[in-house]
Amino acid sequence: NEASFPCSSAGAGSGEFHVYRHLRRREYQRQDYMDAMAEKQKLDAEFQKRLEKNKIAAEEQTAKRRKKRQKLKEKKLLAKKMKLEQKKQKEGEWCPLLLGCSLSLGVDPRPELPRSRKA
Protein backbone atom coordinates (compact mmCIF):
# COMPACT_ATOMS: atom_id res chain seq x y z
CA ASN A 1 0.00 0.00 0.00
CA GLU A 2 2.86 2.33 0.68
CA ALA A 3 4.21 1.86 -2.88
CA SER A 4 1.20 3.67 -4.36
CA PHE A 5 1.84 6.76 -2.26
CA PRO A 6 3.49 9.33 -4.65
CA CYS A 7 6.31 10.46 -2.37
CA SER A 8 7.23 7.16 -0.81
CA SER A 9 10.09 6.47 -3.18
CA ALA A 10 13.39 8.24 -2.92
CA GLY A 11 13.45 9.52 -6.53
CA ALA A 12 10.98 10.26 -9.25
CA GLY A 13 10.53 7.90 -12.13
CA SER A 14 12.05 8.52 -15.53
CA GLY A 15 8.69 9.62 -16.97
CA GLU A 16 8.37 12.46 -14.45
CA PHE A 17 11.50 14.19 -15.79
CA HIS A 18 10.02 14.46 -19.30
CA VAL A 19 6.81 15.95 -17.91
CA TYR A 20 8.84 18.50 -15.93
CA ARG A 21 10.99 19.27 -18.98
CA HIS A 22 7.91 19.96 -21.16
CA LEU A 23 6.33 22.14 -18.47
CA ARG A 24 9.56 24.10 -18.11
CA ARG A 25 9.84 24.55 -21.90
CA ARG A 26 6.24 25.81 -22.15
CA GLU A 27 6.81 28.23 -19.25
CA TYR A 28 9.95 29.63 -20.93
CA GLN A 29 8.05 30.02 -24.20
CA ARG A 30 5.24 31.82 -22.36
CA GLN A 31 7.71 34.19 -20.67
CA ASP A 32 9.53 34.85 -23.95
CA TYR A 33 6.19 35.57 -25.66
CA MET A 34 5.18 37.97 -22.87
CA ASP A 35 8.56 39.74 -23.07
CA ALA A 36 8.25 40.04 -26.85
CA MET A 37 4.71 41.42 -26.56
CA ALA A 38 5.80 43.95 -23.92
CA GLU A 39 8.66 45.10 -26.18
CA LYS A 40 6.29 45.35 -29.14
CA GLN A 41 3.81 47.40 -27.12
CA LYS A 42 6.61 49.68 -25.96
CA LEU A 43 7.81 50.23 -29.54
CA ASP A 44 4.22 50.81 -30.72
CA ALA A 45 3.67 53.37 -27.97
CA GLU A 46 6.91 55.19 -28.90
CA PHE A 47 5.91 55.14 -32.57
CA GLN A 48 2.48 56.57 -31.75
CA LYS A 49 4.10 59.33 -29.68
CA ARG A 50 6.44 60.22 -32.56
CA LEU A 51 3.52 60.11 -34.99
CA GLU A 52 1.46 62.43 -32.80
CA LYS A 53 4.42 64.78 -32.31
CA ASN A 54 5.01 64.94 -36.08
CA LYS A 55 1.30 65.53 -36.69
CA ILE A 56 1.24 68.43 -34.22
CA ALA A 57 4.39 69.93 -35.78
CA ALA A 58 2.88 69.63 -39.26
CA GLU A 59 -0.36 71.28 -38.09
CA GLU A 60 1.60 74.14 -36.51
CA GLN A 61 3.59 74.64 -39.71
CA THR A 62 0.41 74.55 -41.78
CA ALA A 63 -1.25 77.08 -39.50
CA LYS A 64 1.80 79.34 -39.74
CA ARG A 65 1.79 79.17 -43.54
CA ARG A 66 -2.00 79.67 -43.65
CA LYS A 67 -1.61 82.79 -41.52
CA LYS A 68 1.13 84.07 -43.82
CA ARG A 69 -1.02 83.44 -46.93
CA GLN A 70 -3.98 85.17 -45.32
CA LYS A 71 -1.82 88.14 -44.38
CA LEU A 72 -0.52 88.45 -47.96
CA LYS A 73 -4.06 88.13 -49.30
CA GLU A 74 -5.27 90.92 -47.02
CA LYS A 75 -2.29 93.07 -47.99
CA LYS A 76 -3.07 92.61 -51.70
CA LEU A 77 -6.75 93.35 -51.12
CA LEU A 78 -5.87 96.51 -49.18
CA ALA A 79 -3.47 97.61 -51.93
CA LYS A 80 -6.18 97.02 -54.52
CA LYS A 81 -8.69 99.07 -52.52
CA MET A 82 -6.16 101.87 -52.12
CA LYS A 83 -5.48 101.83 -55.86
CA LEU A 84 -9.20 102.04 -56.61
CA GLU A 85 -9.58 104.91 -54.12
CA GLN A 86 -6.70 106.79 -55.74
CA LYS A 87 -8.18 106.17 -59.17
CA LYS A 88 -11.56 107.46 -58.03
CA GLN A 89 -9.91 110.54 -56.51
CA LYS A 90 -8.02 111.25 -59.73
CA GLU A 91 -11.18 110.80 -61.79
CA GLY A 92 -12.98 113.07 -59.37
CA GLU A 93 -10.31 115.76 -59.75
CA TRP A 94 -10.52 115.70 -63.53
CA CYS A 95 -14.28 115.79 -63.69
CA PRO A 96 -15.50 119.22 -64.89
CA LEU A 97 -18.88 118.77 -63.21
CA LEU A 98 -17.50 118.82 -59.69
CA LEU A 99 -17.32 122.09 -57.85
CA GLY A 100 -13.79 123.19 -57.20
CA CYS A 101 -12.45 121.32 -60.18
CA SER A 102 -9.53 123.05 -61.79
CA LEU A 103 -10.99 122.41 -65.27
CA SER A 104 -13.93 124.61 -64.46
CA LEU A 105 -11.40 127.42 -63.99
CA GLY A 106 -9.96 126.79 -67.41
CA VAL A 107 -6.75 125.15 -66.15
CA ASP A 108 -5.91 121.61 -67.21
CA PRO A 109 -4.56 119.76 -64.13
CA ARG A 110 -3.21 116.85 -66.17
CA PRO A 111 0.53 116.90 -66.78
CA GLU A 112 1.80 117.25 -70.29
CA LEU A 113 2.91 113.99 -71.83
CA PRO A 114 6.01 114.07 -74.04
CA ARG A 115 5.07 113.63 -77.65
CA SER A 116 7.05 111.36 -79.91
CA ARG A 117 8.59 112.94 -82.99
CA LYS A 118 7.74 111.46 -86.33
CA ALA A 119 10.68 111.11 -88.67
MDTraj code that builds the backbone (N, CA, C; nanometers):
import mdtraj as md
import numpy as np

residues = "ASN GLU ALA SER PHE PRO CYS SER SER ALA GLY ALA GLY SER GLY GLU PHE HIS VAL TYR ARG HIS LEU ARG ARG ARG GLU TYR GLN ARG GLN ASP TYR MET ASP ALA MET ALA GLU LYS GLN LYS LEU ASP ALA GLU PHE GLN LYS ARG LEU GLU LYS ASN LYS ILE ALA ALA GLU GLU GLN THR ALA LYS ARG ARG LYS LYS ARG GLN LYS LEU LYS GLU LYS LYS LEU LEU ALA LYS LYS MET LYS LEU GLU GLN LYS LYS GLN LYS GLU GLY GLU TRP CYS PRO LEU LEU LEU GLY CYS SER LEU SER LEU GLY VAL ASP PRO ARG PRO GLU LEU PRO ARG SER ARG LYS ALA".split()
xyz = np.array([
    [0.0813, -0.1179, 0.0000],
    [0.0000, 0.0000, 0.0000],
    [0.0863, 0.1252, 0.0000],
    [0.1995, 0.1166, 0.0632],
    [0.2863, 0.2333, 0.0677],
    [0.3501, 0.2627, -0.0673],
    [0.3594, 0.1659, -0.1562],
    [0.4207, 0.1858, -0.2877],
    [0.3369, 0.2755, -0.3754],
    [0.2058, 0.2819, -0.3537],
    [0.1196, 0.3670, -0.4360],
    [0.1217, 0.5128, -0.3907],
    [0.1757, 0.5380, -0.2751],
    [0.1844, 0.6760, -0.2259],
    [0.2896, 0.7495, -0.3081],
    [0.2592, 0.8699, -0.3681],
    [0.3491, 0.9326, -0.4649],
    [0.4866, 0.9695, -0.4121],
    [0.5023, 0.9992, -0.2873],
    [0.6309, 1.0459, -0.2366],
    [0.7032, 0.9381, -0.1554],
    [0.6613, 0.8186, -0.1648],
    [0.7228, 0.7160, -0.0814],
    [0.8576, 0.6736, -0.1337],
    [0.8799, 0.6893, -0.2647],
    [1.0087, 0.6467, -0.3182],
    [1.1097, 0.7595, -0.3068],
    [1.2335, 0.7254, -0.3103],
    [1.3390, 0.8241, -0.2918],
    [1.3504, 0.9164, -0.4115],
    [1.3306, 0.8690, -0.5339],
    [1.3454, 0.9523, -0.6532],
    [1.2254, 0.9381, -0.7428],
    [1.2090, 1.0314, -0.8316],
    [1.0981, 1.0262, -0.9249],
    [1.1322, 0.9300, -1.0361],
    [1.0321, 0.8816, -1.1014],
    [1.0531, 0.7899, -1.2127],
    [1.1046, 0.8630, -1.3348],
    [1.1475, 0.7909, -1.4336],
    [1.2051, 0.8521, -1.5534],
    [1.1012, 0.9288, -1.6330],
    [0.9762, 0.8914, -1.6252],
    [0.8695, 0.9621, -1.6971],
    [0.8415, 1.0992, -1.6388],
    [0.8642, 1.1170, -1.5100],
    [0.8375, 1.2458, -1.4448],
    [0.9321, 1.3542, -1.4950],
    [1.0535, 1.3201, -1.5297],
    [1.1497, 1.4186, -1.5791],
    [1.1031, 1.4786, -1.7105],
    [1.0485, 1.3964, -1.7999],
    [1.0018, 1.4462, -1.9301],
    [0.8834, 1.5398, -1.9123],
    [0.7957, 1.5078, -1.8184],
    [0.6813, 1.5950, -1.7910],
    [0.7319, 1.7302, -1.7398],
    [0.8264, 1.7264, -1.6469],
    [0.8845, 1.8495, -1.5933],
    [0.9529, 1.9301, -1.7033],
    [1.0268, 1.8601, -1.7902],
    [1.0985, 1.9274, -1.8979],
    [1.0012, 1.9988, -1.9924],
    [0.8901, 1.9339, -2.0269],
    [0.7907, 1.9965, -2.1157],
    [0.7237, 2.1154, -2.0477],
    [0.6924, 2.1024, -1.9208],
    [0.6327, 2.2140, -1.8470],
    [0.7284, 2.3336, -1.8434],
    [0.8555, 2.3049, -1.8172],
    [0.9556, 2.4101, -1.8109],
    [0.9690, 2.4792, -1.9474],
    [0.9724, 2.3987, -2.0558],
    [0.9844, 2.4546, -2.1903],
    [0.8642, 2.5439, -2.2235],
    [0.7433, 2.5003, -2.1897],
    [0.6237, 2.5813, -2.2153],
    [0.6261, 2.7104, -2.1333],
    [0.6729, 2.7028, -2.0096],
    [0.6806, 2.8227, -1.9253],
    [0.7815, 2.9225, -1.9835],
    [0.8967, 2.8748, -2.0303],
    [0.9947, 2.9634, -2.0931],
    [0.9383, 3.0267, -2.2199],
    [0.8664, 2.9482, -2.2996],
    [0.8049, 3.0019, -2.4200],
    [0.7026, 3.1105, -2.3845],
    [0.6235, 3.0848, -2.2794],
    [0.5235, 3.1822, -2.2363],
    [0.5914, 3.3119, -2.1908],
    [0.6999, 3.3000, -2.1138],
    [0.7707, 3.4193, -2.0672],
    [0.8350, 3.4950, -2.1833],
    [0.8949, 3.4198, -2.2774],
    [0.9533, 3.4849, -2.3953],
    [0.8464, 3.5578, -2.4755],
    [0.7298, 3.4951, -2.4915],
    [0.6194, 3.5570, -2.5656],
    [0.5737, 3.6848, -2.4949],
    [0.5610, 3.6784, -2.3622],
    [0.5182, 3.7965, -2.2871],
    [0.6216, 3.9084, -2.2974],
    [0.7492, 3.8735, -2.2916],
    [0.8557, 3.9736, -2.3067],
    [0.8506, 4.0372, -2.4455],
    [0.8320, 3.9541, -2.5478],
    [0.8252, 4.0044, -2.6849],
    [0.7042, 4.0961, -2.7023],
    [0.5913, 4.0582, -2.6445],
    [0.4713, 4.1416, -2.6561],
    [0.4901, 4.2740, -2.5817],
    [0.5550, 4.2711, -2.4659],
    [0.5802, 4.3946, -2.3919],
    [0.6716, 4.4868, -2.4725],
    [0.7744, 4.4307, -2.5351],
    [0.8661, 4.5096, -2.6179],
    [0.7924, 4.5692, -2.7376],
    [0.7060, 4.4871, -2.7989],
    [0.6285, 4.5348, -2.9143],
    [0.5349, 4.6477, -2.8726],
    [0.4697, 4.6339, -2.7594],
    [0.3805, 4.7396, -2.7116],
    [0.4583, 4.8671, -2.6805],
    [0.5769, 4.8517, -2.6253],
    [0.6612, 4.9679, -2.5956],
    [0.6998, 5.0396, -2.7246],
    [0.7426, 4.9627, -2.8262],
    [0.7806, 5.0228, -2.9538],
    [0.6601, 5.0886, -3.0219],
    [0.5431, 5.0229, -3.0130],
    [0.4223, 5.0807, -3.0719],
    [0.3858, 5.2123, -3.0031],
    [0.3986, 5.2151, -2.8704],
    [0.3672, 5.3375, -2.7968],
    [0.4640, 5.4494, -2.8359],
    [0.5929, 5.4185, -2.8491],
    [0.6910, 5.5193, -2.8901],
    [0.6610, 5.5697, -3.0312],
    [0.6242, 5.4767, -3.1194],
    [0.5910, 5.5145, -3.2570],
    [0.4689, 5.6062, -3.2583],
    [0.3677, 5.5732, -3.1803],
    [0.2477, 5.6566, -3.1751],
    [0.2793, 5.7956, -3.1207],
    [0.3692, 5.8024, -3.0215],
    [0.4101, 5.9327, -2.9684],
    [0.4795, 6.0152, -3.0757],
    [0.5735, 5.9503, -3.1487],
    [0.6440, 6.0223, -3.2563],
    [0.5458, 6.0668, -3.3636],
    [0.4509, 5.9791, -3.3968],
    [0.3516, 6.0110, -3.4987],
    [0.2682, 6.1317, -3.4559],
    [0.2253, 6.1317, -3.3314],
    [0.1456, 6.2432, -3.2796],
    [0.2276, 6.3722, -3.2765],
    [0.3535, 6.3609, -3.2350],
    [0.4416, 6.4784, -3.2306],
    [0.4604, 6.5356, -3.3716],
    [0.4837, 6.4489, -3.4699],
    [0.5008, 6.4942, -3.6084],
    [0.3723, 6.5573, -3.6613],
    [0.2585, 6.4999, -3.6240],
    [0.1301, 6.5531, -3.6688],
    [0.1087, 6.6930, -3.6127],
    [0.1400, 6.7121, -3.4846],
    [0.1242, 6.8434, -3.4221],
    [0.2180, 6.9446, -3.4876],
    [0.3421, 6.9028, -3.5132],
    [0.4388, 6.9926, -3.5783],
    [0.3909, 7.0316, -3.7183],
    [0.3378, 6.9341, -3.7912],
    [0.2880, 6.9629, -3.9262],
    [0.1685, 7.0576, -3.9205],
    [0.0788, 7.0386, -3.8230],
    [-0.0360, 7.1276, -3.8093],
    [0.0082, 7.2695, -3.7737],
    [0.1086, 7.2807, -3.6874],
    [0.1596, 7.4135, -3.6514],
    [0.2205, 7.4825, -3.7731],
    [0.2971, 7.4076, -3.8511],
    [0.3595, 7.4636, -3.9713],
    [0.2525, 7.5057, -4.0719],
    [0.1501, 7.4221, -4.0866],
    [0.0411, 7.4545, -4.1784],
    [-0.0322, 7.5801, -4.1331],
    [-0.0570, 7.5902, -4.0029],
    [-0.1253, 7.7082, -3.9500],
    [-0.0411, 7.8333, -3.9723],
    [0.0896, 7.8201, -3.9532],
    [0.1798, 7.9337, -3.9741],
    [0.1754, 7.9788, -4.1202],
    [0.1817, 7.8824, -4.2104],
    [0.1785, 7.9166, -4.3539],
    [0.0416, 7.9723, -4.3938],
    [-0.0654, 7.9167, -4.3358],
    [-0.2003, 7.9666, -4.3646],
    [-0.2121, 8.1127, -4.3206],
    [-0.1584, 8.1425, -4.2034],
    [-0.1611, 8.2790, -4.1517],
    [-0.0841, 8.3730, -4.2447],
    [0.0308, 8.3255, -4.2920],
    [0.1125, 8.4067, -4.3825],
    [0.0380, 8.4322, -4.5139],
    [-0.0252, 8.3279, -4.5686],
    [-0.1020, 8.3437, -4.6932],
    [-0.2173, 8.4417, -4.6728],
    [-0.2863, 8.4280, -4.5605],
    [-0.3983, 8.5166, -4.5315],
    [-0.3514, 8.6607, -4.5191],
    [-0.2378, 8.6802, -4.4552],
    [-0.1817, 8.8140, -4.4383],
    [-0.1479, 8.8754, -4.5749],
    [-0.0841, 8.7958, -4.6619],
    [-0.0516, 8.8455, -4.7959],
    [-0.1781, 8.8768, -4.8752],
    [-0.2794, 8.7928, -4.8605],
    [-0.4056, 8.8134, -4.9303],
    [-0.4711, 8.9446, -4.8851],
    [-0.4710, 8.9681, -4.7546],
    [-0.5275, 9.0918, -4.7019],
    [-0.4473, 9.2127, -4.7489],
    [-0.3157, 9.1975, -4.7535],
    [-0.2294, 9.3073, -4.7994],
    [-0.2593, 9.3416, -4.9459],
    [-0.2749, 9.2373, -5.0293],
    [-0.3069, 9.2608, -5.1702],
    [-0.4439, 9.3253, -5.1846],
    [-0.5403, 9.2788, -5.1065],
    [-0.6746, 9.3348, -5.1119],
    [-0.6736, 9.4814, -5.0687],
    [-0.5982, 9.5126, -4.9646],
    [-0.5869, 9.6506, -4.9177],
    [-0.5202, 9.7380, -5.0249],
    [-0.4154, 9.6856, -5.0872],
    [-0.3467, 9.7608, -5.1931],
    [-0.4413, 9.7861, -5.3102],
    [-0.5230, 9.6871, -5.3426],
    [-0.6178, 9.7018, -5.4524],
    [-0.7233, 9.8083, -5.4181],
    [-0.7708, 9.8065, -5.2944],
    [-0.8689, 9.9068, -5.2520],
    [-0.8080, 10.0461, -5.2557],
    [-0.6832, 10.0573, -5.2104],
    [-0.6162, 10.1873, -5.2118],
    [-0.5991, 10.2366, -5.3555],
    [-0.5666, 10.1464, -5.4447],
    [-0.5482, 10.1830, -5.5856],
    [-0.6808, 10.2323, -5.6441],
    [-0.7894, 10.1614, -5.6120],
    [-0.9204, 10.2043, -5.6608],
    [-0.9586, 10.3409, -5.6031],
    [-0.9292, 10.3616, -5.4748],
    [-0.9583, 10.4911, -5.4119],
    [-0.8798, 10.6034, -5.4803],
    [-0.7522, 10.5778, -5.5076],
    [-0.6703, 10.6790, -5.5742],
    [-0.7230, 10.7070, -5.7148],
    [-0.7648, 10.6003, -5.7819],
    [-0.8179, 10.6171, -5.9171],
    [-0.9462, 10.6989, -5.9142],
    [-1.0317, 10.6694, -5.8152],
    [-1.1563, 10.7462, -5.8027],
    [-1.1269, 10.8917, -5.7699],
    [-1.0261, 10.9158, -5.6854],
    [-0.9910, 11.0540, -5.6507],
    [-0.9380, 11.1281, -5.7727],
    [-0.8546, 11.0602, -5.8525],
    [-0.8018, 11.1248, -5.9734],
    [-0.9143, 11.1535, -6.0712],
    [-1.0049, 11.0566, -6.0888],
    [-1.1175, 11.0798, -6.1791],
    [-1.2043, 11.1937, -6.1281],
    [-1.2190, 11.2002, -5.9967],
    [-1.2981, 11.3072, -5.9366],
    [-1.2327, 11.4431, -5.9576],
    [-1.1020, 11.4501, -5.9546],
    [-1.0311, 11.5756, -5.9751],
    [-1.0440, 11.6234, -6.1193],
    [-1.0494, 11.5335, -6.2121],
    [-1.0520, 11.5703, -6.3534],
    [-1.1927, 11.5940, -6.4051],
    [-1.2898, 11.5654, -6.3246],
    [-1.4283, 11.5788, -6.3688],
    [-1.4672, 11.7269, -6.3701],
    [-1.5134, 11.7795, -6.4827],
    [-1.5500, 11.9221, -6.4894],
    [-1.6800, 11.9524, -6.4182],
    [-1.7588, 11.8533, -6.3837],
    [-1.8879, 11.8775, -6.3206],
    [-1.8766, 11.9036, -6.1712],
    [-1.7667, 11.8628, -6.1123],
    [-1.7501, 11.8823, -5.9685],
    [-1.7145, 12.0264, -5.9378],
    [-1.7676, 12.0742, -5.8286],
    [-1.7317, 12.2094, -5.7853],
    [-1.5887, 12.2095, -5.7368],
    [-1.5168, 12.3093, -5.7623],
    [-1.3794, 12.3195, -5.7199],
    [-1.2839, 12.2488, -5.8130],
    [-1.3317, 12.2005, -5.9241],
    [-1.2446, 12.1323, -6.0184],
    [-1.1633, 12.2365, -6.0927],
    [-1.0394, 12.2082, -6.1136],
    [-0.9528, 12.3052, -6.1789],
    [-0.9872, 12.3222, -6.3265],
    [-1.0590, 12.2255, -6.3869],
    [-1.0990, 12.2407, -6.5272],
    [-1.2064, 12.3485, -6.5415],
    [-1.2884, 12.3596, -6.4380],
    [-1.3930, 12.4611, -6.4458],
    [-1.3318, 12.6016, -6.4462],
    [-1.2091, 12.6141, -6.3978],
    [-1.1403, 12.7421, -6.3987],
    [-1.0627, 12.7642, -6.5278],
    [-1.0651, 12.6647, -6.6143],
    [-0.9960, 12.6791, -6.7409],
    [-0.8531, 12.6301, -6.7372],
    [-0.8111, 12.5643, -6.6274],
    [-0.6752, 12.5150, -6.6149],
    [-0.6798, 12.3622, -6.6238],
    [-0.5963, 12.3072, -6.7078],
    [-0.5913, 12.1611, -6.7214],
    [-0.4941, 12.1049, -6.6179],
    [-0.5443, 12.0262, -6.5191],
    [-0.4563, 11.9756, -6.4127],
    [-0.3703, 11.8585, -6.4567],
    [-0.3979, 11.8011, -6.5727],
    [-0.3215, 11.6852, -6.6171],
    [-0.1837, 11.7294, -6.6654],
    [-0.0820, 11.6523, -6.6323],
    [0.0529, 11.6903, -6.6779],
    [0.0671, 11.6663, -6.8277],
    [0.1528, 11.7421, -6.8869],
    [0.1797, 11.7249, -7.0286],
    [0.2597, 11.5976, -7.0512],
    [0.2184, 11.5196, -7.1473],
    [0.2915, 11.3991, -7.1829],
    [0.3863, 11.4318, -7.2966],
    [0.5078, 11.3793, -7.2931],
    [0.6005, 11.4069, -7.4035],
    [0.5508, 11.3403, -7.5315],
    [0.5546, 11.4158, -7.6381],
    [0.5071, 11.3627, -7.7652],
    [0.6234, 11.3069, -7.8445],
    [0.5972, 11.1959, -7.9118],
    [0.7048, 11.1364, -7.9907],
    [0.7142, 11.2102, -8.1234],
    [0.8364, 11.2264, -8.1724],
    [0.8591, 11.2936, -8.2990],
    [0.8501, 11.1919, -8.4121],
    [0.7854, 11.2341, -8.5167],
    [0.7740, 11.1464, -8.6327],
    [0.8841, 11.1827, -8.7290],
    [0.9551, 11.0860, -8.7789],
    [1.0678, 11.1114, -8.8674],
    [1.0273, 11.1210, -9.0116],
])
top = md.Topology()
chain = top.add_chain()
for i, resn in enumerate(residues, 1):
    res = top.add_residue(resn, chain, resSeq=i)
    for name in ("N", "CA", "C"):
        top.add_atom(name, md.element.get_by_symbol(name[0]), res)
traj = md.Trajectory(xyz[None], top)
